Amino acid sequence: MADETPLLDVLASMTWSSLKACDLPPRELMLVRIAALAAIGAAPVSYLANAETARDVGITLEDVEGVLIAVAPIAGSARAVSASGNIARALGFEVSAIESRFEEELRKQDE
């Protein structure tokens, strides 16, 4: 699997290292990361690289919405709206990837 997604694997490793090295509790760290991604206008893949870790530490869509509301006055409404669209795209990519893996497993079982 590592050979299929080397960049995402490295980014996931960096995220994990950040979680271990930071004094913030993991949940708060991920909320800060999401806020930073929104503030810089990150692409969907950036959210995707953080989605699994965010989910693992208990971040919900309601939490993400709260973060976007909190950063909108600072980062700007356009960034907040763009971030919500990019997050939705990232979640769509994630669902698509999960479905592809599931279909691949089913094909292997049929062989």
Order of alpha helices (4+ residues) and beta strands (2+ residues): alpha-alpha-alpha-alpha-alpha
